[in-house]
Amino acid sequence: MRPAISRTRSRPDTRPFRASAQDVRDAINAGAIPGPRLLTSIHQITEKSGAPAKLREMVRQTKAEGGDVIKIFATGSIRDRASRP
């Protein structure tokens, strides 16, 4: 049985290990490390992300950079210490 991950969070500020979720996903897909199928969002969209044209550009950028999904925080991100609605 292969191990499963319900979620993962990228921590680019953690040193010395700086592998991103994309790096881990790619290593799993290449068979370099064992693991479950991992989907990455790369960028998150929040209420502060901008006007509709900016949001469309963020989606295109995420796709171009290899993102698997688009993550939308309707009321902000815990990283931003958003208040509850």
GUTORVO-261640 format. One record per residue: x, y, z of N, C-alpha, C in turn. Coordinates in steps of 0.001 Angstrom, whole numbers, padded with zeros to 6 digits, always signed. Example, Ala and Ser with C-alpha at 12.3 -4.5 7.8 and 13.67 -1.06 7.14 Angstrom:
! residues 2
+013190-005690+007800+012300-004500+007800+013200-003300+007800/+012850-002250+007080+013670-001060+007140+012900+000030+007870/
This chain:
! residues 85
+000832-001163+000000+000000+000000+000000+000889+001242+000000/+000536+002213-000826+001302+003455-000901+000791+004447+000137/+001690+005249+000689+001250+006247+001664+000387+007310+000999/-000469+007936+001787-001352+008969+001261-001162+010262+002041/-001361+011367+001363-001305+012690+001985-002631+013368+001711/-003273+013869+002754-004537+014553+002531-004317+015978+002051/-003176+016568+002447-002829+017899+001955-001363+018158+002264/-000829+019141+001560+000540+019559+001803+000606+021066+001672/+001561+021655+002309+001710+023098+002244+003158+023424+001938/+003375+024278+000960+004732+024688+000626+005224+025673+001662/+006449+025498+002068+007067+026414+003027+008392+026892+002439/+008352+027824+001481+009590+028250+000827+010580+028921+001775/+010138+029322+002958+011030+029987+003893+011757+029007+004811/+011468+027710+004681+012094+026709+005543+013455+026319+004971/+014498+026495+005754+015855+026166+005324+016385+025018+006150/+017271+024161+005680+017896+024196+004352+017067+023501+003282/+016001+022784+003675+015173+022066+002699+014199+023044+002063/+014356+023285+000761+013543+024287+000097+012738+023716-001068/+012432+022436-001035+011655+021834-002118+010231+022361-002074/+009736+022755-003212+008363+023232-003302+007421+022052-003498/+006134+022314-003395+005148+021264-003655+005298+020745-005081/+005638+021628-006011+005843+021201-007396+007036+020249-007500/+008122+020550-006765+009295+019677-006787+008942+018283-006266/+008188+018251-005168+007792+016962-004594+006878+016220-005558/+005895+016925-006120+004992+016307-007104+005771+015717-008262/+006717+016487-008797+007488+016023-009946+008364+014823-009590/+008927+014823-008385+009752+013686-007946+008906+012422-007796/+007701+012563-007264+006794+011416-007151+006429+010907-008540/+006053+011823-009432+005660+011432-010789+006796+010769-011554/+008038+011179-011266+009198+010594-011938+009632+009280-011306/+009024+008932-010172+009394+007696-009492+010630+007831-008620/+011124+009052-008421+012327+009268-007606+012053+009045-006121/+010827+009357-005696+010410+009096-004316+009015+008488-004351/+008688+007639-003383+007337+007069-003358+006348+008092-002802/+005140+008007-003253+004123+008894-002714+002856+008856-003528/+001820+009514-003028+000523+009547-003708+000516+010596-004807/-000528+010589-005571-000729+011639-006567-000866+012957-005834/-000138+013973-006259-000136+015265-005585-000498+016343-006590/-001499+017154-006256-001898+018274-007101-001432+019570-006444/-000906+020479-007250-000401+021737-006709-001139+022925-007318/-001244+023994-006524-001909+025204-007003-000923+026319-007329/+000275+026277-006816+001334+027267-007014+000946+028642-006466/-000111+029234-007001-000567+030556-006549-001974+030432-005973/-002308+031310-005068-003649+031336-004506-004316+032658-004871/-005612+032591-005093-006384+033786-005397-007170+034164-004150/-007044+035429-003736-007771+035943-002580-008543+037187-002987/-009263+037759-002028-010007+038982-002320-009065+040147-002628/-007787+040008-002310-006798+041062-002566-006047+040851-003875/-006414+039830-004642-005661+039489-005844-005885+040445-006998/-006945+041212-006979-007136+042204-008031-008429+042066-008791/-008502+042871-009842-009681+042937-010708-009758+041672-011568/-010902+041452-012231-011074+040242-013051-009956+040003-014069/-009457+041057-014711-008377+040870-015683-007119+040324-014995/-006821+040796-013808-005669+040311-013046-005869+038852-012637/-007098+038489-012247-007400+037110-011862-007204+036166-013046/-007663+036579-014216-007476+035749-015414-005986+035557-015701/-005211+036637-015542-003772+036542-015764-003130+035598-014753/-003572+035624-013493-003035+034714-012477-003337+033264-012826/-004542+033003-013334-004900+031638-013740-004012+031177-014898/-003817+032046-015883-002941+031698-017009-001506+031449-016538/-001022+032289-015626+000332+032140-015101+000475+030823-014337/-000521+030493-013535-000488+029234-012782-000416+028044-013738/-001214+028075-014789-001187+026992-015778+000167+026921-016465/+000710+028070-016864+002004+028104-017549+003134+027588-016664/+003030+027803-015351+004068+027366-014420+003887+025918-013962/+002840+025256-014459+002661+023843-014151+001678+023541-013034/+000876+024512-012639-000126+024275-011604-001193+023304-012075/-001666+022488-011143-002699+021505-011471-004104+022022-011190/-004236+022886-010192-005532+023393-009771-005418+024878-009442/-006559+025546-009385-006617+026942-008969-007227+026966-007573/-006506+027548-006638-006982+027626-005252-007523+029032-004994/-008778+029079-004535-009429+030361-004261-009786+030432-002784/-009319+031476-002129-009679+031753-000740-010752+032842-000773/-012000+032468-000557-013103+033420-000661-013033+034510+000406/-012507+034191+001573-012445+035185+002650-011015+035460+003082/-010053+035173+002236-008661+035420+002574-007925+034144+002901/-006670+034297+003226-005798+033176+003517-005343+033237+004970/-005154+032082+005569-004630+032045+006928-003233+032659+006963/-002538+032594+005832-001213+033223+005743-001309+034738+005893/-002446+035306+005472-002657+036749+005590-003284+037122+006926/-003537+036114+007761-004247+036311+009024-005600+037012+008789/-006304+036493+007781-007609+037056+007445-008585+036844+008588/-009443+037818+008772-010453+037676+009815-011593+036813+009309/-012298+036235+010230-013459+035410+009839-014598+036325+009420/-015397+035863+008435-016521+036687+007971-017615+036794+009021/
